[in-house]
Amino acid sequence: MKVKDTMGKSLLCLAVFILFLFASLFYTGTIDYRSSFSLFDTPLSKPKPCFTESEPLKVYMYDLEMKYNVGLLKGSHYNAPPVTLETLPKWPYYTGLRKQHSVEYWMLASLLYDGETREAVRVLDPELADMFFVPFFSSLSYNTYYRHGNASEVKFDDQLQAEIVDFLQKSEHWKRSSGRDHVIPMHHPNAFRRYREKVNAAIFIVADFGRPPPAVSNLRKDVVAPYAHVVETFEADDISDPYESRTTLLFFRGRTDRKDDGKDRQILKDMLSGQKDVVFEAAGISGKGVNESTNGMHSSKFCLHPAGDTPSSCRLFDAIVSHCVPVIVSDKIELPFEDELDYTKFSIFFSREEAKKEGYMLDQLRTVSKARWLEMWGYLKNITYHFEYQYPPKKGDAVNMIWRQVKHKLPAAKLDVHRNRRLKVPDWWR
């Protein structure tokens, strides 16, 4: 049997070789039977690579009037022609909650930038674009018109959303892909809340997936972006013995009257307040509060990050730029850039149930050796630049990392676009 099997395999290999030889002769012209087959009348061209990692993403940005984006920085209902590099306003130095969700501004600004080290470049010809960017500041619109506005201002926020949806649905570029190759920032959990379902084929830039249903926003198609940190980056963190200089074991300062999973904050407050080496302060954001948070994070080994109204909050990124090892308490959190960054190298994770066990979390933190903490501290210092929003953008900073994440979505988006162009019955298999 073994001899027959060996002979069979040999004959199969010989047949494959002869077929390969014949195919080679056929295509090189030594044997030419192509004349009766018009399909082969012209030589095959080399396929163009659909994407190369070293190439920047080519992005077409829609020309929207300023009332949809940077005009919101100049006051409500301000309008002007589409923004240019010359008319781009600076982001205000301190704008509280608005700054946390400012990713939309930095993405727009990065496409206006004409320097080097960019993960995405703007193209003016839509036929050359890999992706389409919709420069609608939905988070800033929500914070400007809805969050603190009266009924008429709330209605204006809804009107802007409706106008954007109408504009997109009339766009030939949107129609040909149903928006699958479009990028729309929706970082605030309530941004674009009325019309998300109308544009949910697009790639959303989000803080987390705490509010929208999975059919609207999910990790397969969307990108998780970091909050812009509110505290200043700890530039002078070059102390000879940072472990001993940080005398507080665990630090938290923030609101405890939260919704959903954020209700755990009150439980943690009752459990941790008054504990040795722990600072747990229930307080909101203000000018003075930011300074106190900065000082507290700089003098603490670990910074507590429980869920807010949604699984994430700005506090995590404040801790990262303060080089205070994050202690993340959440069962549902999704983290930015996690395909490139291993958060376990600079963070410690507890489930909600573990965190609420009396004494458990503090006991675990106290077992972390000085050597291990210093290792995480050093890692934090080395990756902080990935969480910096700035203009001009720099290689590897937050906005470039976001565009890298968008770039990673390109193959799936292209697949959907190409299928959408030829299918007679859309997504028959669903």
ZALUM-599454 format. One record per residue (C-alpha): residue in one letter; residue number from 1; z, x, y. Coordinates in Angstrom, 1 decimal, m for minus. Layout:
N
+------+------+--------+--------+--------+
! resn ! resi !     pz !     px !     py !
+------+------+--------+--------+--------+
!    A !  NUM !      Z !      X !      Y !
...
+------+------+--------+--------+--------+
//
This chain:
430
+------+------+--------+--------+--------+
! resn ! resi !     pz !     px !     py !
+------+------+--------+--------+--------+
!    M !    1 !    0.0 !    0.0 !    0.0 !
!    K !    2 !    0.8 !    2.8 !    2.4 !
!    V !    3 !   m2.6 !    4.4 !    1.8 !
!    K !    4 !   m4.4 !    1.2 !    2.5 !
!    D !    5 !   m2.3 !    0.6 !    5.6 !
!    T !    6 !   m3.2 !    4.1 !    6.8 !
!    M !    7 !   m6.9 !    3.7 !    6.1 !
!    G !    8 !   m6.8 !    0.3 !    7.9 !
!    K !    9 !   m5.2 !    1.8 !   11.0 !
!    S !   10 !   m7.8 !    4.7 !   11.0 !
!    L !   11 !  m10.7 !    2.3 !   10.8 !
!    L !   12 !   m9.2 !    0.2 !   13.7 !
!    C !   13 !   m8.8 !    3.3 !   15.8 !
!    L !   14 !  m12.4 !    4.4 !   15.0 !
!    A !   15 !  m13.7 !    0.9 !   16.0 !
!    V !   16 !  m11.8 !    1.0 !   19.3 !
!    F !   17 !  m13.2 !    4.5 !   20.0 !
!    I !   18 !  m16.8 !    3.4 !   19.3 !
!    L !   19 !  m16.3 !    0.4 !   21.6 !
!    F !   20 !  m14.9 !    2.6 !   24.3 !
!    L !   21 !  m17.8 !    5.0 !   24.0 !
!    F !   22 !  m20.4 !    2.2 !   24.2 !
!    A !   23 !  m18.7 !    0.8 !   27.3 !
!    S !   24 !  m18.7 !    4.2 !   28.9 !
!    L !   25 !  m22.4 !    4.6 !   28.2 !
!    F !   26 !  m23.1 !    1.1 !   29.5 !
!    Y !   27 !  m21.4 !    1.7 !   32.9 !
!    T !   28 !  m22.7 !    5.2 !   33.4 !
!    G !   29 !  m26.3 !    4.0 !   33.0 !
!    T !   30 !  m27.1 !    6.0 !   29.8 !
!    I !   31 !  m27.8 !    2.6 !   28.1 !
!    D !   32 !  m28.8 !   m0.1 !   30.6 !
!    Y !   33 !  m28.6 !   m3.7 !   29.4 !
!    R !   34 !  m27.6 !   m5.0 !   32.8 !
!    S !   35 !  m30.9 !   m6.4 !   34.0 !
!    S !   36 !  m30.4 !   m9.8 !   32.4 !
!    F !   37 !  m26.8 !  m10.1 !   33.7 !
!    S !   38 !  m26.8 !  m10.6 !   37.5 !
!    L !   39 !  m23.0 !  m10.1 !   37.5 !
!    F !   40 !  m23.5 !   m6.4 !   36.8 !
!    D !   41 !  m26.4 !   m5.8 !   39.2 !
!    T !   42 !  m24.2 !   m4.0 !   41.6 !
!    P !   43 !  m21.6 !   m1.3 !   40.7 !
!    L !   44 !  m18.0 !   m2.3 !   40.7 !
!    S !   45 !  m16.1 !   m1.4 !   43.9 !
!    K !   46 !  m12.7 !    0.2 !   43.8 !
!    P !   47 !  m10.0 !   m2.4 !   44.3 !
!    K !   48 !   m8.2 !   m2.1 !   47.6 !
!    P !   49 !   m4.4 !   m1.7 !   47.0 !
!    C !   50 !   m2.6 !   m4.9 !   48.1 !
!    F !   51 !    0.3 !   m2.9 !   49.5 !
!    T !   52 !    1.5 !    0.7 !   49.7 !
!    E !   53 !    5.2 !    1.4 !   50.4 !
!    S !   54 !    4.4 !    4.2 !   52.9 !
!    E !   55 !    2.3 !    1.8 !   55.1 !
!    P !   56 !    4.0 !   m0.4 !   57.7 !
!    L !   57 !    3.8 !   m4.1 !   57.3 !
!    K !   58 !    1.1 !   m5.6 !   59.5 !
!    V !   59 !    2.5 !   m8.6 !   61.3 !
!    Y !   60 !    0.7 !  m11.1 !   63.5 !
!    M !   61 !    3.2 !  m12.6 !   66.1 !
!    Y !   62 !    2.3 !  m16.0 !   67.5 !
!    D !   63 !    2.1 !  m16.1 !   71.3 !
!    L !   64 !    4.8 !  m18.7 !   72.2 !
!    E !   65 !    5.9 !  m19.5 !   75.7 !
!    M !   66 !    9.3 !  m17.9 !   76.7 !
!    K !   67 !   11.1 !  m21.3 !   76.5 !
!    Y !   68 !   11.0 !  m20.8 !   72.7 !
!    N !   69 !   12.6 !  m17.3 !   72.7 !
!    V !   70 !   13.6 !  m14.8 !   75.5 !
!    G !   71 !   13.5 !  m17.5 !   78.2 !
!    L !   72 !   16.8 !  m18.7 !   76.7 !
!    L !   73 !   18.4 !  m15.5 !   77.9 !
!    K !   74 !   17.4 !  m16.4 !   81.4 !
!    G !   75 !   19.0 !  m19.8 !   81.4 !
!    S !   76 !   18.3 !  m23.2 !   79.8 !
!    H !   77 !   14.8 !  m24.7 !   80.3 !
!    Y !   78 !   13.4 !  m21.5 !   81.7 !
!    N !   79 !    9.8 !  m21.0 !   80.9 !
!    A !   80 !    7.0 !  m18.4 !   81.4 !
!    P !   81 !    4.0 !  m17.0 !   79.6 !
!    P !   82 !    4.5 !  m15.3 !   76.3 !
!    V !   83 !    6.7 !  m12.2 !   76.4 !
!    T !   84 !    5.2 !   m8.7 !   76.7 !
!    L !   85 !    6.8 !   m5.3 !   76.5 !
!    E !   86 !    7.0 !   m5.3 !   80.3 !
!    T !   87 !    8.7 !   m8.7 !   80.6 !
!    L !   88 !   11.1 !   m8.2 !   77.6 !
!    P !   89 !   14.6 !   m8.7 !   79.0 !
!    K !   90 !   17.5 !   m6.6 !   77.7 !
!    W !   91 !   20.0 !   m8.3 !   75.4 !
!    P !   92 !   23.1 !   m9.0 !   77.5 !
!    Y !   93 !   25.8 !   m6.5 !   76.7 !
!    Y !   94 !   28.4 !   m9.0 !   75.6 !
!    T !   95 !   27.5 !  m12.6 !   74.6 !
!    G !   96 !   30.1 !  m13.4 !   72.0 !
!    L !   97 !   28.9 !  m15.6 !   69.2 !
!    R !   98 !   25.3 !  m15.5 !   70.5 !
!    K !   99 !   25.2 !  m11.8 !   69.8 !
!    Q !  100 !   26.2 !  m12.2 !   66.2 !
!    H !  101 !   23.1 !  m14.2 !   65.5 !
!    S !  102 !   20.7 !  m12.1 !   67.7 !
!    V !  103 !   18.5 !  m10.9 !   64.8 !
!    E !  104 !   15.6 !  m13.0 !   66.2 !
!    Y !  105 !   15.6 !  m11.0 !   69.4 !
!    W !  106 !   15.6 !   m7.6 !   67.7 !
!    M !  107 !   12.7 !   m8.7 !   65.4 !
!    L !  108 !   10.6 !   m9.8 !   68.3 !
!    A !  109 !   11.4 !   m6.7 !   70.3 !
!    S !  110 !   10.5 !   m4.4 !   67.4 !
!    L !  111 !    7.0 !   m5.9 !   67.3 !
!    L !  112 !    6.5 !   m5.2 !   71.0 !
!    Y !  113 !    7.7 !   m1.6 !   70.5 !
!    D !  114 !    4.8 !    0.9 !   70.4 !
!    G !  115 !    6.6 !    3.9 !   69.0 !
!    E !  116 !    6.9 !    5.6 !   65.6 !
!    T !  117 !    9.1 !    5.1 !   62.6 !
!    R !  118 !    8.4 !    1.3 !   62.3 !
!    E !  119 !    8.5 !   m0.7 !   59.1 !
!    A !  120 !    6.4 !   m3.4 !   60.7 !
!    V !  121 !    3.7 !   m3.1 !   63.3 !
!    R !  122 !    2.1 !   m5.9 !   65.3 !
!    V !  123 !   m1.6 !   m6.6 !   64.8 !
!    L !  124 !   m3.6 !   m8.7 !   67.3 !
!    D !  125 !   m6.2 !   m9.8 !   64.7 !
!    P !  126 !   m4.6 !  m12.4 !   62.4 !
!    E !  127 !   m7.2 !  m11.5 !   59.7 !
!    L !  128 !   m5.6 !   m8.1 !   59.4 !
!    A !  129 !   m2.1 !   m9.4 !   59.0 !
!    D !  130 !    0.1 !   m9.2 !   55.9 !
!    M !  131 !    2.6 !  m11.6 !   57.5 !
!    F !  132 !    2.9 !  m14.0 !   60.4 !
!    F !  133 !    6.1 !  m14.0 !   62.6 !
!    V !  134 !    7.2 !  m17.1 !   64.4 !
!    P !  135 !    9.2 !  m15.9 !   67.5 !
!    F !  136 !   11.3 !  m19.0 !   67.9 !
!    F !  137 !   15.0 !  m18.2 !   68.7 !
!    S !  138 !   16.4 !  m21.1 !   66.7 !
!    S !  139 !   19.9 !  m19.6 !   66.6 !
!    L !  140 !   20.0 !  m19.1 !   70.4 !
!    S !  141 !   18.6 !  m22.5 !   71.0 !
!    Y !  142 !   21.3 !  m24.0 !   68.9 !
!    N !  143 !   24.0 !  m22.1 !   70.7 !
!    T !  144 !   22.5 !  m22.9 !   74.1 !
!    Y !  145 !   21.6 !  m26.6 !   73.8 !
!    Y !  146 !   23.5 !  m28.0 !   70.8 !
!    R !  147 !   26.8 !  m26.2 !   70.3 !
!    H !  148 !   28.1 !  m26.8 !   73.8 !
!    G !  149 !   25.6 !  m29.2 !   75.2 !
!    N !  150 !   25.6 !  m32.9 !   76.1 !
!    A !  151 !   23.5 !  m35.5 !   74.3 !
!    S !  152 !   20.4 !  m34.7 !   76.4 !
!    E !  153 !   20.7 !  m30.9 !   75.6 !
!    V !  154 !   21.1 !  m31.6 !   71.9 !
!    K !  155 !   17.9 !  m33.7 !   72.1 !
!    F !  156 !   16.1 !  m30.8 !   73.8 !
!    D !  157 !   17.1 !  m28.5 !   70.9 !
!    D !  158 !   15.6 !  m31.0 !   68.5 !
!    Q !  159 !   12.5 !  m31.3 !   70.6 !
!    L !  160 !   11.9 !  m27.5 !   70.5 !
!    Q !  161 !   12.2 !  m27.6 !   66.7 !
!    A !  162 !    9.8 !  m30.5 !   66.5 !
!    E !  163 !    7.3 !  m28.7 !   68.8 !
!    I !  164 !    7.4 !  m25.6 !   66.6 !
!    V !  165 !    6.8 !  m27.6 !   63.4 !
!    D !  166 !    3.9 !  m29.4 !   65.0 !
!    F !  167 !    2.4 !  m26.1 !   66.3 !
!    L !  168 !    2.6 !  m24.5 !   62.9 !
!    Q !  169 !    1.2 !  m27.4 !   60.9 !
!    K !  170 !   m1.8 !  m27.4 !   63.2 !
!    S !  171 !   m2.3 !  m23.6 !   62.7 !
!    E !  172 !   m5.1 !  m22.6 !   60.4 !
!    H !  173 !   m3.1 !  m19.6 !   59.3 !
!    W !  174 !   m0.2 !  m21.8 !   58.3 !
!    K !  175 !   m2.5 !  m24.3 !   56.5 !
!    R !  176 !   m4.2 !  m21.7 !   54.3 !
!    S !  177 !   m0.9 !  m20.7 !   52.8 !
!    S !  178 !    1.4 !  m23.7 !   53.6 !
!    G !  179 !    3.5 !  m21.1 !   55.5 !
!    R !  180 !    4.3 !  m18.9 !   52.5 !
!    D !  181 !    3.3 !  m15.7 !   54.5 !
!    H !  182 !    5.2 !  m16.7 !   57.6 !
!    V !  183 !    8.6 !  m15.3 !   58.7 !
!    I !  184 !   11.0 !  m17.5 !   60.6 !
!    P !  185 !   14.4 !  m16.3 !   61.8 !
!    M !  186 !   17.2 !  m19.0 !   61.1 !
!    H !  187 !   20.3 !  m16.8 !   61.2 !
!    H !  188 !   22.8 !  m19.2 !   62.4 !
!    P !  189 !   23.8 !  m21.6 !   59.6 !
!    N !  190 !   22.9 !  m24.6 !   61.7 !
!    A !  191 !   19.8 !  m23.2 !   63.3 !
!    F !  192 !   16.6 !  m25.3 !   62.8 !
!    R !  193 !   18.8 !  m27.8 !   61.0 !
!    R !  194 !   16.6 !  m30.9 !   61.6 !
!    Y !  195 !   13.3 !  m29.6 !   60.4 !
!    R !  196 !   14.0 !  m26.8 !   57.8 !
!    E !  197 !   12.5 !  m28.9 !   55.0 !
!    K !  198 !    9.2 !  m29.1 !   56.9 !
!    V !  199 !    8.8 !  m25.3 !   56.9 !
!    N !  200 !   10.7 !  m24.3 !   53.8 !
!    A !  201 !    7.8 !  m22.5 !   52.1 !
!    A !  202 !    8.2 !  m19.8 !   54.8 !
!    I !  203 !   10.4 !  m16.7 !   54.5 !
!    F !  204 !   13.6 !  m17.4 !   56.4 !
!    I !  205 !   15.8 !  m14.7 !   57.9 !
!    V !  206 !   19.3 !  m16.0 !   57.2 !
!    A !  207 !   23.0 !  m14.9 !   57.2 !
!    D !  208 !   23.7 !  m16.5 !   53.9 !
!    F !  209 !   22.9 !  m19.6 !   51.8 !
!    G !  210 !   26.1 !  m21.6 !   52.6 !
!    R !  211 !   24.5 !  m24.6 !   54.3 !
!    P !  212 !   20.9 !  m25.3 !   53.2 !
!    P !  213 !   20.2 !  m26.6 !   49.6 !
!    P !  214 !   18.6 !  m24.1 !   47.2 !
!    A !  215 !   15.2 !  m25.9 !   47.4 !
!    V !  216 !   15.1 !  m25.1 !   51.2 !
!    S !  217 !   16.6 !  m21.6 !   51.3 !
!    N !  218 !   17.2 !  m19.2 !   48.4 !
!    L !  219 !   17.2 !  m15.5 !   47.5 !
!    R !  220 !   13.9 !  m15.6 !   45.8 !
!    K !  221 !   11.9 !  m16.1 !   49.0 !
!    D !  222 !   14.3 !  m15.5 !   51.9 !
!    V !  223 !   16.0 !  m12.4 !   53.4 !
!    V !  224 !   19.7 !  m12.0 !   54.1 !
!    A !  225 !   20.2 !  m10.1 !   57.4 !
!    P !  226 !   23.5 !   m8.7 !   58.8 !
!    Y !  227 !   25.3 !  m10.2 !   61.7 !
!    A !  228 !   25.2 !   m8.0 !   64.8 !
!    H !  229 !   28.6 !   m6.5 !   65.0 !
!    V !  230 !   30.8 !   m7.4 !   67.9 !
!    V !  231 !   33.2 !   m4.4 !   67.9 !
!    E !  232 !   31.8 !   m1.0 !   69.1 !
!    T !  233 !   30.7 !    1.5 !   66.4 !
!    F !  234 !   33.5 !    4.1 !   65.7 !
!    E !  235 !   31.6 !    7.1 !   67.0 !
!    A !  236 !   34.7 !    9.4 !   67.2 !
!    D !  237 !   35.8 !    8.9 !   63.6 !
!    D !  238 !   36.0 !   12.6 !   62.8 !
!    I !  239 !   39.8 !   12.9 !   62.4 !
!    S !  240 !   40.9 !   15.7 !   60.0 !
!    D !  241 !   43.0 !   13.3 !   57.9 !
!    P !  242 !   41.7 !    9.7 !   58.3 !
!    Y !  243 !   43.6 !    8.4 !   55.4 !
!    E !  244 !   47.0 !    9.3 !   56.9 !
!    S !  245 !   46.0 !    8.4 !   60.4 !
!    R !  246 !   45.2 !    4.8 !   59.3 !
!    T !  247 !   48.8 !    3.6 !   58.9 !
!    T !  248 !   48.0 !   m0.1 !   58.2 !
!    L !  249 !   47.0 !   m0.9 !   54.6 !
!    L !  250 !   45.2 !   m4.2 !   55.2 !
!    F !  251 !   44.0 !   m5.8 !   58.5 !
!    F !  252 !   42.6 !   m9.2 !   59.4 !
!    R !  253 !   42.1 !  m10.9 !   62.8 !
!    G !  254 !   40.2 !  m14.1 !   63.1 !
!    R !  255 !   40.3 !  m17.9 !   63.1 !
!    T !  256 !   42.1 !  m19.6 !   60.2 !
!    D !  257 !   40.9 !  m23.1 !   60.9 !
!    R !  258 !   37.7 !  m22.9 !   58.9 !
!    K !  259 !   35.7 !  m25.3 !   56.7 !
!    D !  260 !   34.8 !  m25.2 !   53.0 !
!    D !  261 !   35.7 !  m21.9 !   51.3 !
!    G !  262 !   37.0 !  m20.7 !   54.7 !
!    K !  263 !   40.1 !  m22.9 !   54.1 !
!    D !  264 !   41.4 !  m20.0 !   52.0 !
!    R !  265 !   42.1 !  m18.2 !   55.2 !
!    Q !  266 !   45.2 !  m20.3 !   55.9 !
!    I !  267 !   46.4 !  m19.7 !   52.3 !
!    L !  268 !   46.0 !  m16.0 !   52.7 !
!    K !  269 !   47.7 !  m16.1 !   56.1 !
!    D !  270 !   50.8 !  m17.8 !   54.5 !
!    M !  271 !   50.8 !  m15.3 !   51.7 !
!    L !  272 !   50.1 !  m12.0 !   53.6 !
!    S !  273 !   51.8 !  m12.5 !   57.0 !
!    G !  274 !   54.9 !  m10.3 !   57.2 !
!    Q !  275 !   54.0 !   m8.2 !   54.2 !
!    K !  276 !   54.6 !   m4.4 !   54.5 !
!    D !  277 !   51.6 !   m2.5 !   55.9 !
!    V !  278 !   49.7 !   m5.7 !   56.5 !
!    V !  279 !   48.5 !   m7.1 !   59.8 !
!    F !  280 !   47.2 !  m10.7 !   59.6 !
!    E !  281 !   46.6 !  m12.3 !   63.0 !
!    A !  282 !   45.1 !  m15.8 !   63.6 !
!    A !  283 !   43.1 !  m15.5 !   66.8 !
!    G !  284 !   39.7 !  m16.2 !   68.2 !
!    I !  285 !   37.1 !  m14.1 !   69.9 !
!    S !  286 !   37.5 !  m13.1 !   73.5 !
!    G !  287 !   37.2 !   m9.9 !   75.5 !
!    K !  288 !   40.8 !   m8.9 !   74.8 !
!    G !  289 !   40.5 !  m10.1 !   71.2 !
!    V !  290 !   37.6 !   m7.8 !   70.6 !
!    N !  291 !   39.6 !   m4.8 !   71.8 !
!    E !  292 !   42.5 !   m5.7 !   69.6 !
!    S !  293 !   40.3 !   m6.1 !   66.6 !
!    T !  294 !   38.7 !   m2.8 !   67.3 !
!    N !  295 !   42.0 !   m1.0 !   67.5 !
!    G !  296 !   43.3 !   m2.8 !   64.4 !
!    M !  297 !   40.2 !   m1.9 !   62.3 !
!    H !  298 !   40.3 !    1.8 !   63.5 !
!    S !  299 !   44.0 !    2.1 !   62.4 !
!    S !  300 !   43.6 !    0.3 !   59.0 !
!    K !  301 !   42.5 !    1.6 !   55.6 !
!    F !  302 !   41.2 !   m1.8 !   54.4 !
!    C !  303 !   39.8 !   m4.8 !   56.4 !
!    L !  304 !   40.0 !   m8.3 !   54.9 !
!    H !  305 !   36.8 !  m10.4 !   54.8 !
!    P !  306 !   37.4 !  m13.9 !   53.5 !
!    A !  307 !   34.7 !  m16.5 !   53.7 !
!    G !  308 !   34.2 !  m18.3 !   57.0 !
!    D !  309 !   32.6 !  m21.7 !   57.4 !
!    T !  310 !   30.0 !  m20.3 !   55.1 !
!    P !  311 !   30.3 !  m17.4 !   52.6 !
!    S !  312 !   29.8 !  m14.7 !   55.2 !
!    S !  313 !   31.0 !  m13.8 !   58.7 !
!    C !  314 !   30.6 !  m11.1 !   61.4 !
!    R !  315 !   33.9 !   m9.6 !   60.4 !
!    L !  316 !   32.3 !   m7.7 !   57.4 !
!    F !  317 !   29.9 !   m5.8 !   59.7 !
!    D !  318 !   32.6 !   m5.1 !   62.3 !
!    A !  319 !   34.6 !   m3.5 !   59.4 !
!    I !  320 !   31.5 !   m1.4 !   58.3 !
!    V !  321 !   30.9 !    0.1 !   61.7 !
!    S !  322 !   34.7 !    0.7 !   62.1 !
!    H !  323 !   34.6 !    2.6 !   58.7 !
!    C !  324 !   37.4 !    0.3 !   57.5 !
!    V !  325 !   36.8 !   m0.3 !   53.8 !
!    P !  326 !   35.8 !   m4.0 !   53.5 !
!    V !  327 !   37.8 !   m6.2 !   51.1 !
!    I !  328 !   35.5 !   m9.1 !   50.4 !
!    V !  329 !   36.9 !  m12.4 !   49.1 !
!    S !  330 !   34.1 !  m14.8 !   48.2 !
!    D !  331 !   32.5 !  m16.3 !   45.1 !
!    K !  332 !   29.1 !  m17.0 !   46.7 !
!    I !  333 !   28.4 !  m14.3 !   49.2 !
!    E !  334 !   25.0 !  m12.7 !   49.3 !
!    L !  335 !   24.8 !   m9.3 !   51.1 !
!    P !  336 !   22.1 !   m7.7 !   53.2 !
!    F !  337 !   19.9 !   m4.9 !   51.7 !
!    E !  338 !   21.6 !   m5.1 !   48.3 !
!    D !  339 !   18.5 !   m3.9 !   46.5 !
!    E !  340 !   18.9 !   m0.6 !   48.4 !
!    L !  341 !   22.7 !   m0.4 !   49.0 !
!    D !  342 !   25.4 !   m0.5 !   46.3 !
!    Y !  343 !   28.3 !   m2.3 !   48.1 !
!    T !  344 !   30.7 !   m1.4 !   45.3 !
!    K !  345 !   30.6 !    2.2 !   46.6 !
!    F !  346 !   32.1 !    1.2 !   49.9 !
!    S !  347 !   33.7 !   m2.2 !   49.4 !
!    I !  348 !   36.3 !   m3.9 !   47.2 !
!    F !  349 !   35.7 !   m7.4 !   45.8 !
!    F !  350 !   38.1 !  m10.2 !   44.8 !
!    S !  351 !   37.3 !  m13.7 !   43.6 !
!    R !  352 !   38.9 !  m16.5 !   45.5 !
!    E !  353 !   41.3 !  m17.2 !   42.7 !
!    E !  354 !   42.3 !  m13.5 !   42.4 !
!    A !  355 !   42.9 !  m13.2 !   46.1 !
!    K !  356 !   45.2 !  m16.3 !   46.1 !
!    K !  357 !   47.4 !  m14.9 !   43.3 !
!    E !  358 !   50.7 !  m13.9 !   44.9 !
!    G !  359 !   50.9 !  m10.1 !   45.3 !
!    Y !  360 !   47.8 !   m9.4 !   43.2 !
!    M !  361 !   45.4 !   m8.2 !   45.9 !
!    L !  362 !   48.0 !   m5.9 !   47.6 !
!    D !  363 !   49.0 !   m4.4 !   44.3 !
!    Q !  364 !   45.4 !   m3.6 !   43.5 !
!    L !  365 !   44.8 !   m2.1 !   47.0 !
!    R !  366 !   47.9 !    0.1 !   46.7 !
!    T !  367 !   46.5 !    1.6 !   43.5 !
!    V !  368 !   43.4 !    3.0 !   45.3 !
!    S !  369 !   43.9 !    6.7 !   45.5 !
!    K !  370 !   43.5 !    8.7 !   48.6 !
!    A !  371 !   40.5 !   10.6 !   47.1 !
!    R !  372 !   38.8 !    7.3 !   46.2 !
!    W !  373 !   39.5 !    5.8 !   49.6 !
!    L !  374 !   38.1 !    8.9 !   51.3 !
!    E !  375 !   35.0 !    8.7 !   49.2 !
!    M !  376 !   34.4 !    5.1 !   50.3 !
!    W !  377 !   35.2 !    6.0 !   54.0 !
!    G !  378 !   32.6 !    8.8 !   53.8 !
!    Y !  379 !   30.1 !    6.5 !   52.4 !
!    L !  380 !   30.6 !    4.0 !   55.2 !
!    K !  381 !   30.0 !    6.7 !   57.8 !
!    N !  382 !   26.7 !    7.5 !   56.1 !
!    I !  383 !   25.4 !    4.0 !   56.0 !
!    T !  384 !   26.6 !    2.5 !   59.3 !
!    Y !  385 !   23.2 !    3.1 !   60.9 !
!    H !  386 !   21.7 !    0.5 !   58.6 !
!    F !  387 !   23.7 !   m2.1 !   60.4 !
!    E !  388 !   22.8 !   m1.2 !   64.0 !
!    Y !  389 !   20.6 !   m3.5 !   66.1 !
!    Q !  390 !   19.0 !   m1.6 !   69.0 !
!    Y !  391 !   16.0 !   m1.1 !   71.2 !
!    P !  392 !   14.0 !    1.0 !   70.8 !
!    P !  393 !   14.4 !    0.6 !   67.0 !
!    K !  394 !   15.2 !    3.7 !   65.0 !
!    K !  395 !   14.3 !    4.6 !   61.4 !
!    G !  396 !   16.5 !    2.9 !   58.9 !
!    D !  397 !   18.3 !    0.7 !   61.4 !
!    A !  398 !   19.1 !   m3.0 !   60.9 !
!    V !  399 !   15.8 !   m4.4 !   62.2 !
!    N !  400 !   13.7 !   m1.9 !   60.2 !
!    M !  401 !   15.8 !   m2.6 !   57.1 !
!    I !  402 !   15.0 !   m6.3 !   57.6 !
!    W !  403 !   11.3 !   m5.7 !   57.8 !
!    R !  404 !   11.6 !   m3.6 !   54.6 !
!    Q !  405 !   13.1 !   m6.6 !   52.9 !
!    V !  406 !   10.3 !   m8.8 !   54.2 !
!    K !  407 !    7.9 !   m6.3 !   52.9 !
!    H !  408 !    9.5 !   m6.6 !   49.4 !
!    K !  409 !    8.7 !  m10.3 !   49.5 !
!    L !  410 !    5.0 !   m9.6 !   50.2 !
!    P !  411 !    3.7 !   m9.5 !   46.6 !
!    A !  412 !    5.2 !  m12.9 !   45.7 !
!    A !  413 !    3.9 !  m14.4 !   49.0 !
!    K !  414 !    0.4 !  m13.0 !   48.4 !
!    L !  415 !    0.4 !  m14.5 !   44.9 !
!    D !  416 !    1.3 !  m17.9 !   46.3 !
!    V !  417 !   m1.3 !  m17.6 !   49.1 !
!    H !  418 !   m4.1 !  m16.7 !   46.7 !
!    R !  419 !   m3.2 !  m19.4 !   44.2 !
!    N !  420 !   m3.0 !  m21.9 !   47.1 !
!    R !  421 !   m6.6 !  m21.1 !   48.1 !
!    R !  422 !   m8.1 !  m21.9 !   44.7 !
!    L !  423 !   m5.9 !  m24.5 !   43.0 !
!    K !  424 !   m7.4 !  m28.0 !   42.9 !
!    V !  425 !   m4.1 !  m29.4 !   41.7 !
!    P !  426 !   m1.3 !  m27.5 !   43.4 !
!    D !  427 !    1.4 !  m26.1 !   41.2 !
!    W !  428 !    0.4 !  m28.1 !   38.1 !
!    W !  429 !    3.1 !  m26.5 !   36.0 !
!    R !  430 !    6.0 !  m27.9 !   38.0 !
+------+------+--------+--------+--------+
//
